[in-house]
Amino acid sequence: MGFVCVLNYGSLQAATKADTLYLNQGQFVTIDTVSMPAAAFNRSANYEMQSKIIEGFAGDTLLLTVFNSFTTAHLFYIKNLTLTAITIPGGGSVTLTLPLTQQGVYRYYDDTTYPDFAYFGASGMLVVHTPGNYKSFYWDIRAHDQNFNNTIASGASPNYATFNPLYYTVNSLSYIQSTNDTLATVMAMVGDTIRIFIANNGLMDHSLHFHGFHIKILYDSRPTPNRIGWIKDSFYVKTGDTMMVEMVPHQPGMYPVHDHNLMSNLGNGSYPNGMMMMMHIQ
């Protein structure tokens, strides 16, 4: 899916990188095997529940081709990178030339009848790295309401005042499924530099709490308050926001990370089948 670890790159020459996304339809399956219609931006024309992570380095130019498997036109947008939403015709594709000028996490999504399809799963993250010696992990956090998915699949728009999610995921997986996800589960040594890239692609705000360590905020898509440089063990990630945080563990052990909104730690009422991750530090 991309870089799991970026090590000792030093000073890199700017490059032109080509990448692709496929907007697909399929079925999202929850931890208790409830199935609901969904969409995603994938690496191929085969549907996967988790949208692809796109990556590059500051100074690169990204040539991004986006294919649309829907029979109707859809709109593609990258917040803070593209000036307007780009129309992709039904069954067609577009190629975008994107200068990656600054490190950070940029949210891309289907802008058609926003936020319908972005919530429906057609959203993801573009990570712009800087050279360095750090391990990278990725958290795409979401809340899921089966009734909303069914409504959007029928061609209607849901009543957002009635949003009532029962499932909460990181990279489309609930705990303990997420412990098998090498992109999400932090595996590192004492003294390692760890960067975690986070995108809230759902419709619910979350407050992430780290046990055992404090983390430093390096990038925050929300301009106010200015949290760059803050060192905390808890911070909120509002719907539609992206962040990059860094930590250097000083002690070994296994430590959980979870949403301080306790409801988000449930999966259809069962604990701890929700938005929770583990950090394994040796």
Buried (B, 14 or more C-beta within 10 A) or exposed (E): BBBEEBEEEEEEEEEEBEBBBBBBBBEBEBBEEBEBBBBBBBBEEEBBBBBBBBBBBBBBBBEBEBBBBBEEEBBBBBBEBBEEBBBBEEEEBBEBEBEBEEBBBBBBBBBBBBBBBBBBBBBBBBBBBBBBEBBBBBBBBBBBBBBBBEBBBEEEEBEEEEBEBBBBBBBBBBBEBBBEBEBBBBBBEEEBBBBBBBBBBBBBBBBBBBEBBBBBBBBBBBEEEEBEEBEBBEBBBEBBBBBBBBBBBEEEEEBBBBBEBEBBBBBBEEEBBBBBBBBBBE
